[in-house]
Amino acid sequence: MTPTTSTDARPVAPTGIVLVVRLDSQGEALRASRAGVRAGFDAVEITFTVPQAEQVIAQLVAEFPGAAVGAGTVLEPEQVDLAADAGAAFVVAPDTSAPVAERAAARGVAYVPGAFTPTEIQTAHRMGASAVKVFPIRAGGPGYLRELRGPLPHIAYVVSGGLDADGIVEQFGHGASAACVGAGFFGAENLRTASDEALEQIAVEFLQRARGGR
């Protein structure tokens, strides 16, 4: 099967600020995700490192039918199927894989692979990526995305890797289409003990800071 070319229509990738949920239990993953959706995150990504991640995705899709919910750390075509069957709108990976790209295209979900160098990024785009995740973005330095967009302005860039609210503001200023933040900003103790309302307020305050430059 031939990967999608750069001129083909592609499913829409997440834009804005994406909450990446990589936690050790379904319960914590659901609590963090619910707080994020209610607070106004533009998308929520449940990584396949979460136990039975596809069940968490399906639950969120059922509870929040209008929310953009996707899967992360998608390394195999079979995981694309699990995500799509659960209702995921997009799949994200730390690498670029032709079999995963092909399966995502076949299932009609947006594929957001990880890449870093210009060659890797353009290769991912040619495989049919709806957007390319530049990871780890901080390794490139403050202006790395700006430099990439000079010769490669046709790419929709998702930035990921150790970003705080100020870092997100900076990356949007450099032209990012979306920025990822891990659920760790809630705080481990808060995820265990804080009320749902308190978690939502933490998320609201984070988003206010992260959107300060938009």
Buried (B, 14 or more C-beta within 10 A) or exposed (E): EEBBEEEEEBBEBBBBBBBBBBBEEBEBBBBBBBBBBBBBBBBBBBBBEBEEBBBBBBBBBEEBEEBBBBBBBBBBBEBBBBBBEBBBBBBBBBBBBBBBBBBBBEBEBBBBBBBBEBEBBBBBBBBBBBBBBBBBBBEBEEEBBBEBBEEBEEBBBBBBBEBEBEBBBBBBEBBBBBBBBBBEBBEEEBBEEBEEEEBBBBBBEBBEEBBEEE
